[in-house]
Amino acid sequence: MTEQSTATDATDATDASAVAAGIDGRVFQAITLSIQPDGDDFLVGDVELGEFYQFPKIAVLIMAQLRDGATIAEIRASIGSEGAAFDVTEFVETLVDIGFVYERGGQPVVATPTGASASRWTLFRTRPRWVRALFSWPVLVLYIGVIIVAIACAVRYPQARLDPGGFFIESDFTVTLLLLLAMSSVASAMHEAGHVLAAARWGIASRLGIGTRLWSIVAEADISGILSLPKRQRYLPLSAGMLVDVFNIGVLTIVVSGLVRAGGHSFAVNLLQALVLQITVTLIWQFNIFLRTDVYFLLCTWLNQPDLDRDARLYLAGWRTRIALGLGRRRVPPPEVRYRSISTVRWFAAVWLIGRVLAVAMLLGVFLPTMIRYGLKAYHLAVGPKGSIGSAIDIATFVLLSVLLVAVGMVMWFRQRGIVRQSEVRL
């Protein structure tokens, strides 16, 4: 039995050596890739597909030698002790799998876009020449001027100031909700336009679509191509959406001031106040960094951590495995991950977990009780004095639409979980 086992092991080893030798002798070539410094590492990717990966310096050196026609065996010999712990063969196989390199004489693998590049997304591409005018100094002066005028209007007219109670309405629930949804959708579209236009300013194509942040339905812009830009040039595309939000708040404040000065209809004033509050809440919401928001991507760029969300998930998965093993349960361990900064991943994982717990608490403790309260109010109006049926229908429709939006968001969220690729920038 021992002799048979030894002979089998020897055969397997010979086969493995033959396979390795066959791979080591091949010559590969790479597709056109973007390579940008990212702290001690590099962001390497395909701009057209929006596929980017964080590689160490030695990996970039290996790719350069592959482009020069070196075989794996020659590369392994050249890197010597510096790359002794780096599996060159496995790395090249990975590059082939993701379509970054292919065997010389063959054809490159045409990767099929997934996730943000799927058919449900719309490609946005334009010439950067005219887009640059939107980010010129005259436009910046105009932007600042609007903000200054808006501040002056808010100082002079109290009704033009941010109203924390702007969402509390006493009548016309359904009409107000529908109008607010329509106008906030326009504001959201302008937010995303800020991202894609700022990316286009550097010649980067974007993709537009609909997605979710947890169960909230949001418009999304995939500007993953900006990872091909130097770090300092990524900040404007990442922050452009929030700059548009501030501009919209300024314009709406000026409009409300004009309506108040002209004695405008209170419904229009209240509706615009609710819209200003909606945009402000959306702007503050961007600081929920546990949800891959604009501020999350700004933070990742600043820290040279292209995918803190993925790292946090893997880190927490490791803790779940340890807890399960401690309880005597069998669980497949997560793959080993090389974290750039384990301390950064630890604090972000804590924020990630706490943020989701608080989001669920808000859903169960605030949103649902509020909807139940409105529902009971509609019921009491319906069975109350004659003439209240119209108000009951109005409130009931408002509740139905609000719950339906969350329900649809829940369905989309569960369907889209896990489709975000490594280093994908969706804002």
N, C-alpha and C positions, 0 to 999 in steps of 0.2 A: 504493500500500500504506500509506503514511504517512497519507494523508487518510482512508482507511477506518478505520485504527486510532484516529485522533484522533476520528472521528465516533462510534466504538463507545465510547471512553472517556467522551466527553461524554454519551452516552446513559445509560451506567452511572451516571455522577455525578448526572445528573438524576433517575434512578430512586431512587438512594440518598437524595437530598435530599428527594424526595417522601415516601419511607417515613419518614425521620426527622421531616419536618414533620408527618406524620400522627400519629406517636407523641407528638411534642412538644405537640400540641394536645389530647390526651386528658386526662381527669380521672380520677384513681385514688383508691381508698380502701383502708385497711389493715385486716387482721383484728386482733383483740385480741392484742397482743404484750407480752411482758415486756422491759423495758429496764433493765439494771443497769450501773452504772459498773464498769469493769474496768481500773484503771490509767488511762492516757490514752485508752483506747478504751471501748467498751460491748459487753456481751453482750446480743444481741437474739434473742428466740426465742418459740416457741409451746410453752407449758407442756404442753398435752395431748399433742402429738406428741413432745415432747422434742427438738425441732429448735432448736439455738442456733448463732449465728454471731457472730464478733467483728467489729464495725464501728467505723470511726473516727468522731470527733465529727461531722464534716461529713455523714456518711451518716445519722446520727440526726436532724440538722437537716433534711435533705432529706425524711426520712420524716414528720417533723412537718408540713412544708409540704404534703406529699401528703395527709395527713389533713385539713388545712385547706382542701383543694380547689384548690390551686395546680397549674397545668400544668407540664410539664417545661420549657417555654420560659420560663415565669415564674420557676421555681426557678433556672434557669441564669442568668437576669438578676439575680436577687436575691443570689446568692452571690458574684457578681463575681469579682474577682481571687483571693479566698480559695479558690475551688474551680476555678480555671482548669485545673488538672491533673487534675481529677476528672471522669470521663465520666458525667454525670448520666443520659443516656439508657441507657447500658449497665447502670448500677446499677439503674435502675427495671426494666429487662427481667429482670435477675437476680432481683429481688424478686418479679416475676410468676411466674418459673419455679419458685421455691421455695414459692410460694403465700402469701407474706406480704402482697401487695397484689393488687388486681384492679381492672378498669376499672369506674368508677361506673355503676350501672345494670345491671351484669352480676352473675354469681354467683361467690363465692370458689371457688378451686380446692380440692377436697377431696383433700388429699394422702393417699396410702396409706402407712402406717407400714412401714418396712423395718428390717432388722437386728434390734435389740433389741425392736422393737415388732411383730414378725411373729407369726404364729399360734403358734409354738412357745413363746411367752412368756405368762405368766399375770399379769393385771393385779391389783395389790394397792392397794386404796383403803379408808380407814377414817376415821372422825371423829376429829379431833385432840384432842377434849376428854378422852377417857379415856387416850389415848396420853401426854398431858402428865404424867399421874400417874407414868408410868414414868421420867420424867426430872425428878422433883421432888427437893427436898432430903432428905426422909426416905429415898427410895430411894438417893440418893447416899451417905448415912450408912451404910445397910445394905451397899452395895457396898464401901465402904472398910473396914467392919468385917470382912467376909468375907476381904478381902486380908490384914488384920492377923492374923486368926486363922490363916490359911493359912501365913503366915510363921512364926508361933510354932510351929505343928505341924511345919514343915520343920526348924526349929532343934532341936526335941525328938526327932523320929524321923527318923533318917538315911534310912530306906526311903521316906519321903514326899518326899524331895528329888528334884530333876530327875536322872534317870539317863541319861547319854549313851549307855549301852549297852542302852537299853530295847528297841531293835528287834532285838537279837540273841537269837534263841530257839533252843532245842535240840530241841524236840519240838512236836507238835500244830501244825505250820506252817499247814495249811489252815484249821483251826478258828480259830486266832489271827488269821489274815489276814481271814477273813470277819467275825469279831466286831469287829475293829479298823476294818474298812471301814464296818460298820454304825454303830458309835459315832462315828467321825469324820465320817460323813455327818450325824448329828444335830448334832454340834458345828458343822459347816459351815452347816447350816440355821439354827442359832441366830446364827451370825456374820452371815448375810444378813438375818435378822430384825432384828438391831440396826440395820443400814443403813436398811431400809424403815420401821421404826418411828420412827427418829429423823427421817427425812424426813417421815413422816406427822405428826410433832409440829408441823410448820410447814404442814400441809395439802397436802403434795406426794404425789401418787400415784406408785407404783413398778411395775416389771414384774420378774417373777422367771423364771428359766430356767436352762438348762445351757449352758456355753460352755467355752472352753479358754484357757489361758495357755501358749503354745507347744503342747506335746503333753500337758500336764496337764489332765485334765478337772476343771472347777470349777463350783460353783453360782455364779450371777451375779444381781445385783440392778441393774437399770437405774434410777438415781435422777437422770436428766438434768434433771428438773424443778427440782432445787435450784439450777440456774444462774439461776433467776428470783429467787432470794433474795439479799439483801445478802451481801457476802463473809463477814462475821463469822458469819453464820448457817449457812454451808455446812460449817464445820469439824466440828460434832457429827455430822451424817449421814455424813460421810466417815470419821470415826475410830470411829464406834460399833461397827463389826464387831470391831475390834481390842480395844476395851474389853470386849466380850462374851467374847473369847478369854481375856483376863486373868482375868475373873470365873470362867470355866469351869475354868481352871487352879487357881484358888484353891479352888473347891468340890471338885474331884477330889483335891487335896492333903489337904483335911480328911477326905474319905472314905477315902483310903488310910491316913491316920493312925489312923482308927477301926478299920479292918481289922487293921492291925498290932497295935494295942493289944488287940484281941479275939482275936488269934492266928488271923486269917482265912486262908483258903486261899491258898497262894502263887501259884496260877494267876491268881486274881482280882487280886491285888496287882500281879503282873507285867503283866497286861493293862491295868490302869489306868495303870501307869507308862508303858507304851508309848503309851497315849492322850494322857497329859500331854506326852510327848515329841513326839507327832504335832502337837498343837495348838501347842506351842512352835515347832516347825519352821515350821508354817504362819504363825505370827506373825512370825517372822524373815523368812520368804519375802516378806512384804509390803514389805520394804525393797528388793526387786529392782525398782527404779523403771523398768527397761527393759521391764517387762511390764504396764504399765497397772494396777498394784496400788493398794491403798488409799493407800499413802504417795506413789505417783506422782501421784494426784489431789490429795492435800494439797499436794504441791510445786507443781503447776500452779496451784492456787488462790492459794497464797502469792506466786508469781512473776507472777501475772496472765497466765499463758500457758495458755489453755484446751486446747491440743492439741499438747504438745511431741512426742508420738509421731509425729503426722503431719508436723510440721515436720522432725523428724530424718530421716524417710523421704525427704522431698523434698530435703533438704540432701544426703543420701548419694546420692540419684539424680542430683543435679547433678554430684557428683564422679565417679560412674560414667560419665556422659556425657563429661566432660572427659577421663577416662582413655581411653575408647573413641575419641574424636576424636584424641587424641594418638597412638594406635596405628594411626590411619588407617582406623578403622571408622566406618561411618555409623550414627548413632543419633539417634532423635527426642529433642530436648531436653525436659526437664521444664518444666511451666508456671512462669512467674515468680511468686515468692512474696514477699509483704511480711512479713518477720520483725520481730517487736516488738524482739527483742534477738538479734542474730546471735551474740554471744559465748555467750549461754545456749544457743542451738541447737547451737553447735559442741561445747560440753562434753557436752551431753546426747546428741548423736549419737555421741560417742566412747563414752559409757557404754552406749548402746543397742547398739552394734556389739560391744564387748567382752563385754557380758553375754550376748549370743546365742552368741558363740564359746565362752565358758565353759560355757554350758548344753549345747551340742552335745558339748563335751569330757567333761562329766559323764555324758552319756548313753552315749557310746561308750567312755569310759575307766573308768567306775565301774559303772553300772547293767548294761550288757550283760555285762561280765566276771563280775559277781556272779551274774547269772542262769545264765551258762554253768557257773560253778563249782558252783552248786546242782544244775544239770542233770547234771553229771558225778557228783556225789555220789549222786543218785538212781539213775543207771545202775549204779554200783559196788555200791550196796545191792541192786539188783534181781538182779544176777548173782552176788552174794556168798552168804554162808551162808544156809541155809534159815531163814525166819522174819523176814527183813529186807524182804520184799516190801511189807508195810504201810507201813513208813517210806519206801520208795522211791516208792510211790503218793502219799503225803502230800506229799513234797517236790516231786515232779513236778507235782502239781496246783497247789501254791503258785507254782511257776515259770510254769506256763501262765496262771494268773490274772493274775500280775504283768505278764507280757509282753502279754497281751490288753488290759489296761487302757491300756498305753502305745500299743499299735497302734490301738485305737479312738480314743484322744486324737489320734494323728497324723492319722487320717482326718478327724476333726472339725475339726482345726486347718487343714488344707488347704482344706476346704470353706468355712470361715468367714473365711478371709483376705480382707481388703479390704472387709468389710461394715460395719465400724464407721464411723459418720458423724462429721462434724466436731462437736467438743464434746460427744460422747456419754459419759456417766459410767456405766460398767459396772463394778461392784465384786464 
